[in-house]
Amino acid sequence: MKHDDACEIFCFDEDKVNRVKEKLNKNDFQDMAQIFKVLADHTRLKVAYALCDEQELCVCDVANIIASTMATASHHLRLLRNMGIANYRKEGKLVFYSLQGEQLKQLIRLAIEQQKEGVLLGK
């Protein structure tokens, strides 16, 4: 069976291949993959997206936003914190979470915009 989407030669541009391989070796894709894996859960992505537009949110407010129990919201926020995606601070009986870094916020916003435009998933 012949596939039209595969090359019939071994390597077309060896210089490009070597440049990209060098870049791949310099980056830690394992850590990046873990971040994407954590954000692949639709509930955690909703939580992260909610934190994009707000400086910080209390666990109880996140629970209301995602229509869950506080235990569920706390679980998802803890995972985000453990991955270094979110920060938290405690103020008396309240716990507030915020997203770590503007680049992460931009990544999440970009993904949401791409999905809205139908770019993702071939729509």
Secondary structure by P-SEA (a helix, b strand, c coil): cccccccccccccaaaaaaaaaaaaaccaaaaaaaaaaaccaaaaaaaaaacccccccaaaaaaaacccaaaaaaaaaaaaaaccbbbbbcccbbbbbbccaaaaaaaaaaaaaaaacccccc
